[in-house]
Amino acid sequence: MNHGYPLIIYDVFPDVCKEFREAGEQVVSSPADVAEKADRIITMMPTSINAIEAYSGTNGILKKVKKGSLLIDSSTIDPAVSKELAKEVEKMGAVFMDAPVSGGVGAARSGNLTFMVGGVEEEFAAAQELLGCMGSNVVYCGAVGTGQAAKICQQHAVSYWNY
C-alpha cells in the first residue's frame, strides 16, 4: 500500500480485506472483477486447485483478463500447474509468471520477502518492479515453472537443515 500503486483486492474471506477497505483501497467480489479493473495482477493461493479456480473458474481471472496484462502467481504450487495456467493465459493475450514467495509473516510485514520468478525473461523487469514492493529479493529463475522448482528445492533444503 505504501508504494503508490492503487490496489484492487479480492479474497475468498472478505473480512481479511477490512483493513484495505478502511485505507481506501478498492475491494471487489471476484477474481474476474479484479481482471476487469487491473492489468497487473498478483495472486497467492494455498493450493494448485485454488490457483486453477482463481484463474479458470466460473468467476476466474481469465473470464475478464485484458490483453497485455501481466499475471504473477505467487502461490507455491505444482510447476506443471503453473505451466498449464501460463498456456491458458497466453491464449488470452496476457503474460503469466510464477513467483512463489519465501520468508513468512515477519518478512512480509517488513517487506523482506524473497520471490523466485519463472516466466518470459523480457517481462522480468516489470515483475521485479511490482514484487520489489513486497520483497527485498526478486530472483529470475528461468522459464515458467522454474520459480516453483526453485521454491521446492528451497523448502527441501530448509527441511533437511532443520531436521
DSSP file (Angstrom, degrees, kcal/mol; ACC not computed):
  #  RESIDUE AA STRUCTURE BP1 BP2  ACC     N-H-->O    O-->H-N    N-H-->O    O-->H-N    TCO  KAPPA ALPHA  PHI   PSI    X-CA   Y-CA   Z-CA
    1    1 A M    >         0   0    0      0, 0.0     3,-0.6     0, 0.0     6,-0.1   0.000 360.0 360.0 360.0 -21.9    0.0    0.0    0.0
    2    2 A N  T 3   +     0   0    0      1,-0.2     0, 0.0   131,-0.1     0, 0.0   0.253 360.0  75.0 -93.7  14.5    2.9    2.3    0.6
    3    3 A H  T 3  S-     0   0    0      2,-0.2    -1,-0.2   130,-0.0   130,-0.0   0.274 106.6-104.6-112.9  11.3    4.4    2.2   -2.9
    4    4 A G  S <  S+     0   0    0     -3,-0.6    -2,-0.1     1,-0.3     0, 0.0   0.447  78.8 126.2  85.8  -0.1    1.9    4.4   -4.8
    5    5 A Y        -     0   0    0      1,-0.0    -1,-0.3     0, 0.0    -2,-0.2  -0.795  60.5-127.3 -90.8 129.2    0.1    1.6   -6.6
    6    6 A P        -     0   0    0      0, 0.0     2,-0.4     0, 0.0    19,-0.1  -0.530  28.5-136.4 -69.3 143.4   -3.7    1.6   -6.2
    7    7 A L        -     0   0    0     -2,-0.2    19,-1.7    13,-0.1     2,-0.5  -0.833  20.0-169.2-107.2 141.3   -4.9   -1.8   -5.0
    8    8 A I  E     -a   26   0A   0     -2,-0.4     2,-0.4    17,-0.1    19,-0.2  -0.987  26.7-166.9-123.6 116.2   -7.9   -3.8   -6.2
    9    9 A I  E     +a   27   0A   0     17,-2.9    19,-2.9    -2,-0.5     2,-0.4  -0.842  22.1 175.0-120.8 140.5   -8.4   -6.7   -3.9
   10   10 A Y        +     0   0    0     -2,-0.4     2,-0.3    17,-0.2    19,-0.1  -0.996   6.5 169.8-135.5 139.0  -10.3   -9.9   -3.7
   11   11 A D        -     0   0    0     17,-0.4     6,-0.1    -2,-0.4    -2,-0.0  -0.986  39.8-130.4-143.5 142.3  -10.1  -12.6   -1.0
   12   12 A V  S    S+     0   0    0     -2,-0.3     3,-0.1     1,-0.2    -1,-0.1   0.748 108.2  57.9 -62.0 -22.7  -12.4  -15.5   -0.5
   13   13 A F  S >  S-     0   0    0      1,-0.1     3,-2.0    -3,-0.0     4,-0.4  -0.861  75.9-166.3-107.9  94.7  -12.6  -14.4    3.1
   14   14 A P  G >  S+     0   0    0      0, 0.0     3,-1.5     0, 0.0     4,-0.3   0.761  81.0  67.9 -55.8 -30.0  -14.0  -10.8    2.8
   15   15 A D  G >  S+     0   0    0      1,-0.3     3,-1.4     2,-0.2     4,-0.3   0.800  89.3  65.7 -62.2 -26.6  -13.1   -9.9    6.4
   16   16 A V  G <  S+     0   0    0     -3,-2.0     3,-0.4     1,-0.3     4,-0.3   0.784  97.5  56.1 -63.1 -26.3   -9.5  -10.2    5.5
   17   17 A C  G <> S+     0   0    0     -3,-1.5     4,-2.7    -4,-0.4     3,-0.3   0.490  77.1  98.2 -85.7  -4.2  -10.0   -7.1    3.3
   18   18 A K  H <> S+     0   0    0     -3,-1.4     4,-2.7    -4,-0.3     5,-0.2   0.896  82.0  49.4 -53.9 -48.0  -11.4   -4.9    6.0
   19   19 A E  H  > S+     0   0    0     -3,-0.4     4,-1.2    -4,-0.3    -1,-0.2   0.883 113.0  47.9 -60.9 -39.3   -8.1   -3.1    6.7
   20   20 A F  H  4>S+     0   0    0     -4,-0.3     5,-2.5    -3,-0.3     3,-0.3   0.920 111.1  49.9 -68.1 -43.6   -7.6   -2.4    3.0
   21   21 A R  H ><5S+     0   0    0     -4,-2.7     3,-1.7     1,-0.2    -2,-0.2   0.923 109.8  51.6 -60.3 -44.2  -11.1   -1.1    2.6
   22   22 A E  H 3<5S+     0   0    0     -4,-2.7    -1,-0.2     1,-0.3    -2,-0.2   0.781 105.7  55.9 -64.0 -26.6  -10.7    1.2    5.6
   23   23 A A  T 3<5S-     0   0    0     -4,-1.2    -1,-0.3    -3,-0.3    -2,-0.2   0.423 125.9-102.6 -85.1   0.9   -7.5    2.5    4.0
   24   24 A G  T < 5S+     0   0    0     -3,-1.7    -3,-0.2     1,-0.3     2,-0.2   0.554  73.8 142.2  92.5   8.6   -9.5    3.4    0.9
   25   25 A E      < -     0   0    0     -5,-2.5     2,-0.4    -6,-0.2    -1,-0.3  -0.507  56.6-105.8 -81.4 154.6   -8.4    0.6   -1.4
   26   26 A Q  E     -a    8   0A   0    -19,-1.7   -17,-2.9    -2,-0.2     2,-0.5  -0.679  31.7-165.4 -85.2 126.7  -11.0   -1.0   -3.7
   27   27 A V  E     -a    9   0A   0     -2,-0.4     2,-0.2   -19,-0.2   -17,-0.2  -0.954   9.3-170.5-113.0 129.7  -12.3   -4.4   -2.7
   28   28 A V        -     0   0    0    -19,-2.9   -17,-0.4    -2,-0.5     6,-0.0  -0.614  28.3-119.6-117.0 175.7  -14.2   -6.4   -5.3
   29   29 A S  S    S+     0   0    0     -2,-0.2   -19,-0.1   -19,-0.1     3,-0.1   0.373  83.7  17.0-104.2   5.2  -16.3   -9.6   -5.2
   30   30 A S  S  > S-     0   0    0    -21,-0.1     4,-1.4     1,-0.1     3,-0.2  -0.984  72.4-108.8-164.1 160.6  -14.4  -12.0   -7.6
   31   31 A P  H  > S+     0   0    0      0, 0.0     4,-2.3     0, 0.0    29,-0.2   0.867 119.2  58.5 -59.9 -35.1  -11.1  -12.6   -9.4
   32   32 A A  H  > S+     0   0    0     27,-2.2     4,-2.0     1,-0.2     5,-0.1   0.888 101.7  54.1 -61.4 -38.4  -12.8  -11.7  -12.6
   33   33 A D  H  > S+     0   0    0     26,-0.3     4,-1.1     2,-0.2    -1,-0.2   0.866 107.0  51.3 -64.1 -35.8  -13.7   -8.3  -11.2
   34   34 A V  H >X S+     0   0    0     -4,-1.4     4,-2.0     1,-0.2     3,-0.8   0.954 110.0  49.1 -62.5 -48.9  -10.0   -7.8  -10.4
   35   35 A A  H 3< S+     0   0    0     -4,-2.3    31,-0.4     1,-0.3    -2,-0.2   0.819 106.8  56.2 -62.0 -32.1   -9.1   -8.7  -14.0
   36   36 A E  H 3< S+     0   0    0     -4,-2.0    -1,-0.3     1,-0.2    -2,-0.2   0.817 118.4  32.7 -67.4 -30.3  -11.7   -6.3  -15.4
   37   37 A K  H << S+     0   0    0     -4,-1.1     2,-0.3    -3,-0.8    -2,-0.2   0.619 116.8  51.6-103.9 -15.8  -10.2   -3.4  -13.5
   38   38 A A     <  -     0   0    0     -4,-2.0    28,-0.4    -5,-0.1     3,-0.1  -0.896  45.8-166.7-127.9 151.8   -6.4   -4.2  -13.4
   39   39 A D  S    S+     0   0    0     -2,-0.3    31,-2.7     1,-0.2     2,-0.4   0.321  85.9  56.6-116.7   5.5   -3.8   -5.1  -15.9
   40   40 A R  E    S+b   70   0B   0     29,-0.2     2,-0.4     2,-0.0    -1,-0.2  -0.952  71.5 177.2-133.1 114.7   -1.2   -6.2  -13.3
   41   41 A I  E     -b   71   0B   0     29,-2.6    31,-3.3    -2,-0.4     2,-0.5  -0.967  16.7-167.0-127.6 131.1   -2.4   -8.9  -11.1
   42   42 A I  E     -b   72   0B   0     -2,-0.4     2,-0.3    29,-0.2    31,-0.2  -0.976  13.1-172.2-115.8 126.1   -0.6  -10.8   -8.3
   43   43 A T  E     -b   73   0B   0     29,-2.7    31,-4.0    -2,-0.5     2,-0.3  -0.852  10.9-174.6-115.2 153.3   -2.3  -13.9   -6.9
   44   44 A M        +     0   0    0     -2,-0.3    29,-0.0    29,-0.2    31,-0.0  -0.842  13.1 173.0-149.4 109.0   -1.4  -16.1   -3.9
   45   45 A M        -     0   0    0     -2,-0.3    31,-0.7     1,-0.1     6,-0.0  -0.797  35.9-130.7-117.7 155.9   -3.3  -19.3   -3.3
   46   46 A P  S    S+     0   0    0      0, 0.0     2,-0.3     0, 0.0    -1,-0.1   0.763  86.4  18.4 -78.0 -23.8   -2.8  -22.1   -0.8
   47   47 A T  S  > S-     0   0    0      1,-0.1     4,-2.0    30,-0.0     5,-0.1  -0.921  76.4-108.6-143.1 165.6   -3.1  -25.0   -3.3
   48   48 A S  H  > S+     0   0    0     -2,-0.3     4,-2.6     1,-0.2     5,-0.2   0.901 119.0  54.7 -59.5 -42.1   -2.9  -25.8   -7.0
   49   49 A I  H  > S+     0   0    0      1,-0.2     4,-2.2     2,-0.2    -1,-0.2   0.901 107.5  49.5 -60.8 -41.7   -6.7  -26.4   -7.0
   50   50 A N  H  > S+     0   0    0      2,-0.2     4,-2.4     1,-0.2    -1,-0.2   0.891 110.7  50.3 -64.8 -39.3   -7.2  -22.9   -5.6
   51   51 A A  H  X S+     0   0    0     -4,-2.0     4,-1.8     2,-0.2     5,-0.3   0.924 109.7  50.3 -64.9 -44.3   -4.9  -21.3   -8.2
   52   52 A I  H  X S+     0   0    0     -4,-2.6     4,-3.5     1,-0.2     5,-0.5   0.926 112.2  48.1 -58.5 -45.1   -6.7  -23.1  -11.1
   53   53 A E  H  X S+     0   0    0     -4,-2.2     4,-1.8     1,-0.2    -2,-0.2   0.906 108.7  53.5 -62.7 -43.1  -10.1  -21.9   -9.7
   54   54 A A  H  < S+     0   0    0     -4,-2.4     7,-2.7     1,-0.2    -1,-0.2   0.842 122.3  29.7 -62.8 -33.4   -8.9  -18.3   -9.4
   55   55 A Y  H  < S+     0   0    0     -4,-1.8     7,-2.5     5,-0.3     8,-0.3   0.892 136.5  20.5 -91.0 -46.4   -7.7  -18.3  -13.0
   56   56 A S  H  < S+     0   0    0     -4,-3.5    -3,-0.2    -5,-0.3    -2,-0.2   0.449  94.7 110.1-109.7  -2.8  -10.1  -20.7  -14.8
   57   57 A G  S >< S-     0   0    0     -4,-1.8     3,-2.1    -5,-0.5     6,-0.1   0.027  88.5 -83.2 -69.5 179.4  -13.1  -20.9  -12.6
   58   58 A T  T 3  S+     0   0    0      1,-0.3    -1,-0.1     5,-0.0    -4,-0.1   0.848 133.9  24.9 -52.4 -41.2  -16.6  -19.6  -13.2
   59   59 A N  T 3  S+     0   0    0     -6,-0.2   -27,-2.2     4,-0.0    -1,-0.3  -0.148 100.2 142.3-115.0  35.8  -15.6  -16.1  -11.9
   60   60 A G    X   -     0   0    0     -3,-2.1     3,-1.7   -29,-0.2     4,-0.4  -0.219  66.8-103.3 -79.7 166.8  -11.9  -16.5  -12.6
   61   61 A I  G >> S+     0   0    0     -7,-2.7     3,-1.6     1,-0.3     4,-0.9   0.851 116.2  63.3 -54.1 -40.8   -9.4  -14.0  -13.9
   62   62 A L  G 34 S+     0   0    0     -7,-2.5    -1,-0.3     1,-0.3    -6,-0.1   0.638  88.4  71.0 -67.9 -12.1   -9.5  -15.5  -17.4
   63   63 A K  G <4 S+     0   0    0     -3,-1.7    -1,-0.3    -8,-0.3    -2,-0.2   0.800 121.1  11.0 -70.0 -27.9  -13.2  -14.5  -17.8
   64   64 A K  T <4 S+     0   0    0     -3,-1.6    -2,-0.2    -4,-0.4    -1,-0.2   0.235  87.0 142.2-137.1  14.7  -12.3  -10.8  -18.0
   65   65 A V     <  -     0   0    0     -4,-0.9     2,-0.3    -5,-0.1   -29,-0.1  -0.319  45.3-130.7 -63.2 141.7   -8.5  -10.6  -18.4
   66   66 A K    >   -     0   0    0    -31,-0.4     3,-1.9   -28,-0.4    -1,-0.1  -0.692  27.3 -98.5 -92.7 145.1   -7.3   -7.8  -20.7
   67   67 A K  T 3  S+     0   0    0     -2,-0.3    27,-0.2     1,-0.3    26,-0.2  -0.341 110.5  26.2 -58.2 140.3   -4.8   -8.4  -23.5
   68   68 A G  T 3  S+     0   0    0     25,-2.9    -1,-0.3     1,-0.3    26,-0.2   0.390  87.7 145.0  86.2  -4.1   -1.3   -7.4  -22.5
   69   69 A S    <   -     0   0    0     -3,-1.9    26,-2.9   -31,-0.1     2,-0.6  -0.317  46.5-134.4 -66.3 150.6   -2.0   -7.9  -18.7
   70   70 A L  E     -bc  40  95B   0    -31,-2.7   -29,-2.6    24,-0.2     2,-0.5  -0.948  21.0-169.5-107.8 118.2    0.8   -9.2  -16.5
   71   71 A L  E     -bc  41  96B   0     24,-3.4    26,-2.4    -2,-0.6     2,-0.5  -0.941   2.4-173.0-113.0 120.1   -0.4  -12.0  -14.2
   72   72 A I  E     -bc  42  97B   0    -31,-3.3   -29,-2.7    -2,-0.5     2,-0.7  -0.957   7.9-159.1-117.4 119.7    2.0  -13.1  -11.5
   73   73 A D  E     +bc  43  98B   0     24,-2.8    26,-3.2    -2,-0.5   -29,-0.2  -0.880  11.8 179.6-102.7 115.5    1.1  -16.1   -9.3
   74   74 A S        +     0   0    0    -31,-4.0    27,-0.8    -2,-0.7   -30,-0.2   0.149  42.5 120.9 -99.7  17.0    2.9  -16.2   -6.0
   75   75 A S        -     0   0    0    -32,-0.2     2,-0.8    25,-0.2    24,-0.2  -0.375  68.4-124.5 -69.2 156.8    1.3  -19.4   -4.9
   76   76 A T        +     0   0    0    -31,-0.7     2,-0.2    24,-0.1   -28,-0.1  -0.900  59.4 138.3-103.4 101.5    3.5  -22.4   -4.0
   77   77 A I        -     0   0    0     -2,-0.8   -30,-0.0   -30,-0.1     5,-0.0  -0.726  59.9 -57.6-135.8 179.1    2.0  -25.0   -6.3
   78   78 A D    >>  -     0   0    0     -2,-0.2     4,-1.7     1,-0.1     3,-0.9  -0.436  43.3-134.5 -62.2 128.3    2.9  -27.8   -8.7
   79   79 A P  H 3> S+     0   0    0      0, 0.0     4,-2.1     0, 0.0    -1,-0.1   0.839 106.1  59.4 -55.5 -33.0    5.2  -26.5  -11.5
   80   80 A A  H 3> S+     0   0    0      1,-0.2     4,-2.0     2,-0.2     5,-0.1   0.863 102.9  51.9 -64.7 -34.8    3.1  -28.4  -14.1
   81   81 A V  H <> S+     0   0    0     -3,-0.9     4,-2.8     2,-0.2     5,-0.2   0.912 107.4  52.2 -66.9 -42.3    0.0  -26.3  -13.0
   82   82 A S  H  X S+     0   0    0     -4,-1.7     4,-2.4     1,-0.2    -2,-0.2   0.916 109.6  49.7 -58.3 -42.6    2.0  -23.1  -13.4
   83   83 A K  H  X S+     0   0    0     -4,-2.1     4,-1.8     2,-0.2    -1,-0.2   0.895 111.7  47.8 -64.7 -40.4    2.9  -24.2  -17.0
   84   84 A E  H  X S+     0   0    0     -4,-2.0     4,-2.0     2,-0.2    -2,-0.2   0.913 111.5  49.9 -67.4 -42.4   -0.8  -25.1  -17.8
   85   85 A L  H  X S+     0   0    0     -4,-2.8     4,-2.8     1,-0.2     5,-0.2   0.909 107.9  55.1 -61.0 -40.7   -2.0  -21.7  -16.4
   86   86 A A  H  X S+     0   0    0     -4,-2.4     4,-2.7    -5,-0.2    -1,-0.2   0.907 106.5  50.8 -59.0 -42.3    0.6  -20.0  -18.5
   87   87 A K  H  X S+     0   0    0     -4,-1.8     4,-1.7     2,-0.2    -1,-0.2   0.920 112.2  46.4 -61.1 -44.4   -0.7  -21.7  -21.6
   88   88 A E  H  X S+     0   0    0     -4,-2.0     4,-0.8     2,-0.2    -2,-0.2   0.905 113.4  48.7 -65.4 -41.8   -4.3  -20.6  -20.8
   89   89 A V  H ><>S+     0   0    0     -4,-2.8     5,-1.8     1,-0.2     3,-1.0   0.917 108.6  53.6 -64.2 -43.9   -3.2  -17.0  -20.0
   90   90 A E  H ><5S+     0   0    0     -4,-2.7     3,-1.8     1,-0.3    -1,-0.2   0.860 100.8  60.4 -60.6 -36.1   -1.2  -16.8  -23.3
   91   91 A K  H 3<5S+     0   0    0     -4,-1.7    -1,-0.3     1,-0.3    -2,-0.2   0.794 103.6  52.4 -60.4 -27.0   -4.3  -17.8  -25.3
   92   92 A M  T <<5S-     0   0    0     -3,-1.0    -1,-0.3    -4,-0.8    -2,-0.2   0.414 122.6-107.5 -90.2   1.4   -6.0  -14.7  -23.9
   93   93 A G  T < 5S+     0   0    0     -3,-1.8   -25,-2.9     1,-0.3    -3,-0.2   0.676  83.0 114.1  83.2  17.2   -3.1  -12.5  -25.0
   94   94 A A      < -     0   0    0     -5,-1.8     2,-0.4   -27,-0.2    -1,-0.3  -0.600  64.5-113.5-113.2 176.5   -1.7  -11.9  -21.5
   95   95 A V  E     -c   70   0B   0    -26,-2.9   -24,-3.4    -2,-0.2     2,-0.4  -0.932  22.9-161.7-117.1 135.3    1.5  -12.9  -19.8
   96   96 A F  E     +c   71   0B   0     -2,-0.4    24,-0.4   -26,-0.2     2,-0.4  -0.947   9.6 177.4-117.8 136.1    1.8  -15.3  -16.8
   97   97 A M  E     -c   72   0B   0    -26,-2.4   -24,-2.8    -2,-0.4     2,-0.4  -0.998  22.5-138.9-133.1 139.6    4.8  -15.7  -14.5
   98   98 A D  E     +cD  73 118B   0     20,-2.1    20,-3.4    -2,-0.4   -24,-0.2  -0.823  26.9 167.6 -93.7 139.7    5.1  -17.9  -11.5
   99   99 A A        -     0   0    0    -26,-3.2    18,-0.2    -2,-0.4   -23,-0.1  -0.415  13.5-168.3-150.6  64.5    6.8  -16.3   -8.5
  100  100 A P        -     0   0    0      0, 0.0    16,-2.2     0, 0.0     2,-0.3  -0.196  19.2-131.6 -58.6 154.3    6.4  -18.3   -5.3
  101  101 A V  E     -E  115   0B   0    -27,-0.8     2,-0.3    14,-0.2    14,-0.2  -0.782  20.3-171.0-115.5 149.5    7.4  -16.5   -2.2
  102  102 A S  E     +E  114   0B   0     12,-2.3    12,-2.5    -2,-0.3    49,-0.0  -0.989  51.6  70.9-136.0 146.2    9.6  -17.3    0.8
  103  103 A G  S  > S-     0   0    0     -2,-0.3     4,-0.9    10,-0.2     3,-0.2   0.127  74.4-127.1 140.1 -25.7   10.0  -15.5    4.1
  104  104 A G  H  >  -     0   0    0      1,-0.2     4,-2.0     2,-0.2     5,-0.1  -0.144  49.8 -46.9  81.0-177.5    7.0  -15.9    6.3
  105  105 A V  H  > S+     0   0    0      1,-0.2     4,-2.6     2,-0.2     5,-0.2   0.884 132.6  54.1 -62.7 -43.4    4.8  -13.4    8.1
  106  106 A G  H  > S+     0   0    0      1,-0.2     4,-1.7     2,-0.2    -1,-0.2   0.922 111.1  45.2 -59.8 -45.1    7.7  -11.4    9.6
  107  107 A A  H  X>S+     0   0    0     -4,-0.9     5,-3.0     1,-0.2     4,-0.8   0.852 111.3  54.5 -67.2 -34.3    9.4  -10.9    6.2
  108  108 A A  H ><5S+     0   0    0     -4,-2.0     3,-0.8     3,-0.2    -2,-0.2   0.938 108.6  47.6 -64.1 -46.2    6.0  -10.0    4.7
  109  109 A R  H 3<5S+     0   0    0     -4,-2.6    -1,-0.2     1,-0.2    -2,-0.2   0.855 117.1  42.7 -63.9 -34.6    5.4   -7.3    7.3
  110  110 A S  H 3<5S-     0   0    0     -4,-1.7    -1,-0.2    -5,-0.2    -2,-0.2   0.478 112.2-116.3 -92.2  -2.0    8.9   -5.8    6.9
  111  111 A G  T <<5S+     0   0    0     -4,-0.8    -3,-0.2    -3,-0.8    -4,-0.1   0.793  79.5 122.4  74.2  28.2    8.9   -6.1    3.1
  112  112 A N      < +     0   0    0     -5,-3.0    23,-0.2    23,-0.2    -4,-0.2  -0.029  30.9 138.0-113.8  30.5   11.7   -8.6    3.0
  113  113 A L  E     - f   0 135B   0     21,-1.3    24,-1.8    -6,-0.5    23,-1.3  -0.258  47.1-132.5 -68.6 161.8   10.2  -11.5    1.2
  114  114 A T  E     -Ef 102 137B   0    -12,-2.5   -12,-2.3    21,-0.2     2,-0.4  -0.977  17.2-163.0-116.1 132.2   12.0  -13.4   -1.5
  115  115 A F  E     -Ef 101 138B   0     22,-2.9    24,-3.0    -2,-0.4     2,-0.7  -0.962   8.0-156.8-116.4 131.9   10.3  -14.2   -4.8
  116  116 A M  E     - f   0 139B   0    -16,-2.2     2,-0.4    -2,-0.4    24,-0.2  -0.930  23.8-156.6-108.3 109.3   11.6  -16.9   -7.2
  117  117 A V  E     - f   0 140B   0     22,-3.2    24,-3.5    -2,-0.7    25,-0.8  -0.732  18.4-179.2-104.3 131.5   10.3  -15.9  -10.6
  118  118 A G  E     +Df  98 142B   0    -20,-3.4   -20,-2.1    -2,-0.4     2,-0.3  -0.990  39.3  74.4-122.9 134.7    9.7  -18.1  -13.7
  119  119 A G  S    S-     0   0    0     23,-3.2     2,-0.2    -2,-0.4   -22,-0.1  -0.973  83.6 -13.8 159.2-169.3    8.5  -16.7  -17.0
  120  120 A V    >   -     0   0    0    -24,-0.4     3,-1.8    -2,-0.3     4,-0.4  -0.425  55.2-141.4 -63.0 122.5    9.4  -14.8  -20.1
  121  121 A E  G >  S+     0   0    0      1,-0.3     3,-1.4    -2,-0.2     4,-0.5   0.830  98.2  62.9 -59.2 -34.0   12.7  -13.0  -19.4
  122  122 A E  G 3  S+     0   0    0      1,-0.3    -1,-0.3     2,-0.1     4,-0.2   0.706 104.8  48.3 -65.7 -18.3   11.6   -9.9  -21.2
  123  123 A E  G <> S+     0   0    0     -3,-1.8     4,-2.0     1,-0.1     3,-0.3   0.478  84.9  92.9 -96.8  -4.7    8.8   -9.4  -18.6
  124  124 A F  H <> S+     0   0    0     -3,-1.4     4,-3.3    -4,-0.4     5,-0.2   0.880  79.5  56.9 -60.6 -40.0   11.0   -9.9  -15.6
  125  125 A A  H  > S+     0   0    0     -4,-0.5     4,-2.0     1,-0.2    -1,-0.2   0.903 108.5  47.2 -59.0 -41.5   11.7   -6.2  -15.1
  126  126 A A  H  > S+     0   0    0     -3,-0.3     4,-1.6    -4,-0.2    -1,-0.2   0.912 114.8  46.2 -66.0 -42.2    8.0   -5.4  -14.9
  127  127 A A  H  X S+     0   0    0     -4,-2.0     4,-3.1     1,-0.2     5,-0.3   0.912 110.7  53.4 -64.9 -42.2    7.5   -8.3  -12.4
  128  128 A Q  H  X S+     0   0    0     -4,-3.3     4,-2.2     1,-0.2    -2,-0.2   0.882 105.2  54.6 -61.0 -39.6   10.5   -7.2  -10.4
  129  129 A E  H  < S+     0   0    0     -4,-2.0     4,-0.3    -5,-0.2    -1,-0.2   0.927 115.1  38.9 -59.7 -46.3    9.2   -3.7  -10.1
  130  130 A L  H >< S+     0   0    0     -4,-1.6     3,-1.5     1,-0.2     4,-0.3   0.947 118.3  45.7 -70.8 -49.0    5.9   -5.0   -8.6
  131  131 A L  H >X S+     0   0    0     -4,-3.1     3,-1.7     1,-0.3     4,-1.7   0.796 101.1  68.8 -68.0 -27.1    7.3   -7.7   -6.4
  132  132 A G  T 3< S+     0   0    0     -4,-2.2    -1,-0.3    -5,-0.3    -2,-0.2   0.675  88.1  66.9 -64.0 -16.7   10.0   -5.4   -5.2
  133  133 A C  T <4 S+     0   0    0     -3,-1.5    -1,-0.3    -4,-0.3    -2,-0.2   0.712 114.7  28.1 -72.9 -20.4    7.3   -3.5   -3.3
  134  134 A M  T <4 S+     0   0    0     -3,-1.7   -21,-1.3    -4,-0.3     2,-0.3   0.562 124.1  41.0-114.9 -15.1    6.8   -6.6   -1.1
  135  135 A G  E  <  -f  113   0B   0     -4,-1.7   -23,-0.2   -23,-0.2   -21,-0.2  -0.937  53.5-148.5-139.5 157.9   10.2   -8.2   -1.1
  136  136 A S  E    S+     0   0B   0    -23,-1.3     2,-0.5    -2,-0.3   -22,-0.2   0.567  92.2  52.4 -97.8 -12.2   13.9   -7.4   -1.0
  137  137 A N  E     +f  114   0B   0    -24,-1.8   -22,-2.9    -6,-0.1     2,-0.5  -0.960  56.1 169.3-129.3 114.0   14.9  -10.4   -3.1
  138  138 A V  E     -f  115   0B   0     -2,-0.5     2,-0.5   -24,-0.2   -22,-0.2  -0.954  16.9-172.4-125.0 109.2   13.4  -10.9   -6.5
  139  139 A V  E     -f  116   0B   0    -24,-3.0   -22,-3.2    -2,-0.5     2,-0.5  -0.884  20.5-137.6-114.0 128.2   15.3  -13.6   -8.4
  140  140 A Y  E     +f  117   0B   0     -2,-0.5   -22,-0.2   -24,-0.2     3,-0.1  -0.721  23.7 175.1 -82.6 126.7   14.8  -14.7  -12.0
  141  141 A C  E     -     0   0B   0    -24,-3.5     2,-0.3    -2,-0.5   -23,-0.2   0.628  43.9-101.0-107.7 -19.0   15.0  -18.5  -12.3
  142  142 A G  E    S+f  118   0B   0    -25,-0.8   -23,-3.2   -23,-0.1    -1,-0.3  -0.975  71.5   7.8 134.5-149.9   14.1  -19.1  -16.0
  143  143 A A  S >  S-     0   0    0     -2,-0.3     3,-2.4   -25,-0.3     4,-0.4  -0.054  96.3 -62.8 -64.7 167.1   11.0  -20.2  -17.9
  144  144 A V  T 3  S+     0   0    0    -26,-0.3    -1,-0.2     1,-0.3   -25,-0.2  -0.263 126.5  31.0 -51.9 134.2    7.6  -20.6  -16.4
  145  145 A G  T 3> S+     0   0    0    -27,-0.2     4,-2.1    -3,-0.1    -1,-0.3   0.040  92.7  94.0 102.2 -23.8    7.7  -23.3  -13.7
  146  146 A T  H <> S+     0   0    0     -3,-2.4     4,-2.5     2,-0.2     5,-0.2   0.801  80.5  57.3 -74.1 -26.6   11.3  -22.7  -12.7
  147  147 A G  H  > S+     0   0    0     -4,-0.4     4,-2.1     2,-0.2    -1,-0.2   0.934 109.3  46.3 -63.0 -44.6   10.2  -20.4   -9.9
  148  148 A Q  H  > S+     0   0    0      2,-0.2     4,-2.4     1,-0.2    -2,-0.2   0.912 111.8  51.0 -62.7 -42.8    8.1  -23.3   -8.5
  149  149 A A  H  X S+     0   0    0     -4,-2.1     4,-2.2     1,-0.2    -1,-0.2   0.906 110.0  49.7 -62.5 -41.5   11.0  -25.7   -8.9
  150  150 A A  H  X S+     0   0    0     -4,-2.5     4,-2.4     1,-0.2    -1,-0.2   0.897 110.1  51.0 -63.8 -39.9   13.4  -23.3   -7.1
  151  151 A K  H  X S+     0   0    0     -4,-2.1     4,-2.7     2,-0.2    -2,-0.2   0.904 108.2  51.8 -64.8 -41.2   10.9  -23.0   -4.2
  152  152 A I  H  X S+     0   0    0     -4,-2.4     4,-2.3     2,-0.2    -1,-0.2   0.930 111.2  47.7 -60.4 -45.2   10.6  -26.8   -3.9
  153  153 A C  H  X S+     0   0    0     -4,-2.2     4,-2.5     1,-0.2    -2,-0.2   0.911 111.5  50.8 -62.0 -42.1   14.4  -27.1   -3.7
  154  154 A Q  H  X S+     0   0    0     -4,-2.4     4,-2.5     1,-0.2    -2,-0.2   0.915 110.3  49.3 -62.4 -43.6   14.5  -24.3   -1.1
  155  155 A Q  H  X S+     0   0    0     -4,-2.7     4,-2.5     1,-0.2    -1,-0.2   0.896 111.5  48.9 -64.3 -39.8   11.8  -26.0    1.0
  156  156 A H  H  X S+     0   0    0     -4,-2.3     4,-2.5     2,-0.2    -1,-0.2   0.908 111.3  49.8 -65.7 -41.0   13.6  -29.3    0.9
  157  157 A A  H  X S+     0   0    0     -4,-2.5     4,-2.5     2,-0.2     5,-0.2   0.927 112.5  46.6 -63.7 -44.4   16.9  -27.7    1.8
  158  158 A V  H  X S+     0   0    0     -4,-2.5     4,-1.9     1,-0.2    -2,-0.2   0.920 113.0  49.9 -63.3 -43.4   15.3  -25.9    4.8
  159  159 A S  H  X S+     0   0    0     -4,-2.5     4,-0.6    -5,-0.2    -2,-0.2   0.907 111.3  49.4 -60.9 -41.7   13.6  -29.1    5.9
  160  160 A Y  H >< S+     0   0    0     -4,-2.5     3,-1.0     1,-0.2    -2,-0.2   0.936 113.2  44.8 -63.8 -47.2   16.8  -31.0    5.7
  161  161 A W  H 3< S+     0   0    0     -4,-2.5    -1,-0.2     1,-0.3    -2,-0.2   0.765 114.8  48.7 -72.5 -23.5   18.8  -28.5    7.7
  162  162 A N  H 3<        0   0    0     -4,-1.9    -1,-0.3    -5,-0.2    -2,-0.2   0.485 360.0 360.0 -90.3  -2.9   16.1  -28.2   10.3
  163  163 A Y    <<        0   0    0     -3,-1.0    -1,-0.2    -4,-0.6    -2,-0.1   0.456 360.0 360.0 -70.6 360.0   15.7  -32.0   10.7
